[in-house]
Amino acid sequence: MKNIKNKAGKYLGILSICMILSCSEDFLDTVPDNITTLEDVFTNKSMTEQWLARIYNPLPDMWNQPYDQQWSGQSDEADYAWTFPAINSGAMTPDNTNHNVWSGYYQAIRYAAIFLENVDKNQEIPAEPNGGRLVQQYKGEARFLRAYYYWLLLRQYGPVVLMGESSLPPDANFQIPRSTWDQCVDYIISEMDLAMVDVPEQHLNPTNPQELDLAQTGRITKPIIMAIKSQVLLFNASPLVNGNTDLSGFVNPDGTGLINQVYDENKWKMAADAAKAVIDLGYYSLYRVENEDPFRAGFLSYRNLMFDGWETEGIWLRPSSDMYGNWERHSSPRNSNGNAWNGIAVPQEMVDAFRMSNGLEIEDPGSGYSEDGFVEEGNAYYAPGTYKMYVDREPRFYVNVTFNGSYCPVVPNPGWSNVVEFFFTGNSGKQGATRDYPSTGYTARKNIHPNNDYRDNRSFARPAMNIRLGEIYLNYIEALNEYSPGHPDIVFYLNELRNRSGLPDYEGETGQDGMRTAIYKERQIELMFEGHRYWDVRRWKVADQPEYHQGGAFHGMNINKGENLSSKDFHERSVVFTRAPWEDKNYFYPIPQSEIDRNKELVQNPGY
């Protein structure tokens, strides 16, 4: 009971952030009605802090799917029943995109510049105990956030316009060309380094410095900046932007090339060093659940990572998330108790990526994989009569994917079977709904709390992990494999992730090419649905390769057939939807045409 109370207290501490400065939506959406001038804002402590909060406000919530953060549904990870990104149909143009953040992020960049120019005018904050240090912290936060929004723009649109240190007046000359990719990265990294000087190592509880101050969850710290630098430098070293001669014609009006044409191996070393620096901090550890059954331990460790793992593995946490209203309900099957929408579908191509419990790929000799028949006995992960395709797969498969024959991931409808039925006439199949069914015969399962009860509106608050140690391990070994193939850390940290999730040590090819394939696969599975796949296949410059499947026909089960759990007609690999063929112009989003029309120095991305 004491542990329950302690954890409840921690959650209440996190939820109380809506009352103070943080990333909480309620607070960040607050703009005082009596603000009329910047002088009003920056002479008042509360208003100054609210201005800083406005800079936090646009931070993306990766679990706000399928409506805002649609990256999974624009890659091979997912298909949405209600939202149809224009990129998937080939209809994306500079006037028609599903995720135009150009103006919104530039607005946040401007807010940050205004804050940095004016915060020293505030005399109320320095007058408080340790107030001078707090002002410096606020400057560091604003400086980092400005750099972070540039980073989000950079990875989505390619080289961007750097606006300089000052907030330009409305009558300034805004005919400004794009900076080169390398100039953008150099600026972002240098700004993050400056910000790191001013933000704390950790936010400690003022009444008990031996504990973290959970009321400050989401506020920028040195480790957060170090982790984001790892992301930036890994992308910067990747083939898309490191010596990509296919983009030799991507130039400014004056002929300046925007993507460097000479491969620089040292960029991989910089990325590896940045990731290793986070690991070496010693603040974080992979979340693990102990169980005498290694398979069960792997399952619980990976499943509960989303619920409890933030305490040991989370680096940058988001205290307020739309996972409860959007992600969980949109992914849960219709046999859930209450109103679940059953429509974030997982393509067969992702199902096939999961290994067997012995660590072998499904196509490997001796893996034990079979698509012949149905099991007579069930277990904790599937019911009797389940298709053998889903039997004896690695633990992460049963965490990430809900399939025909699996059990309801939340509290089930008491009048229905607890077994999820995706066949045509089943309790979550196509016949029973206009559109609340998965196009592939699978739904996403990760990060759905098993005790959710939608009829009683019962959900379980927990912070979302914007970045976690598992990602940092993967960043490190990918960069290390490119810079120093054969380094013992590569297999060591790969096995750390495999073992945590119930798999044996890696025994495949250990040459650079073999390890690259293994690392790419590990990222695909370990980080599934966490907002990485879309960016990974682009920075690797492999989106045009059939095995990465970013366009064309996608497969699943035959959702138009089947009258029972073991129906052969349902369990038939079928083309379930088709997307436009991949085009290389989709490596970057087009800049909105309205911006091109306003700024004559701003060149459009190739292909648009």
Secondary structure, DSSP 8 states (H G I E B T S, - for coil): -HHHHHHHHHHHHHHGGGGSSSS-HHHHT---TT--SHHHHHTSHHHHHHHHHHHHTT---TT-TTTT--TGGGTTT-EESS---HHHHT--BTTB-S---HHHHHHHHHHHHHHHHHGGG--TTTTSTTHHHHHHHHHHHHHHHHHHHHHHHHHHHSS-----SS---TTS--------HHHHHHHHHHHHHHHHHHS-SS-EETTEEEEE-GGGTT---HHHHHHHHHHHHHHHHSTTTSS-GGGTT-B-TT--BSS--S--THHHHHHHHHHHHHHHT----------SSHHHHHHHHHHHTTTTGGGTTEEEEESS-TIIIIIIHHHS-TTBSS-----EE--HHHHTTS-BTTS--TTSTT-----SSB-SS--SSS-TT-BGGGTTB-HHHHHHEE-TTSB-SS-B-TTS-SB---STTSTTSGGG-SS-S-TTS-EE-TT--TT-BTTTTB-----EEEEEHHHHHHHHHHHHHHHSTT-HHHHHHHHHHHHHTT-----S--SHHHHHHHHHHHHHHHTTTSS-HHHHHHHTT-TTSGGG--SEEEEE--TT--SSTT-TTTSS-EEEEEE----GGGGS----HHHHHH-TT----TT-
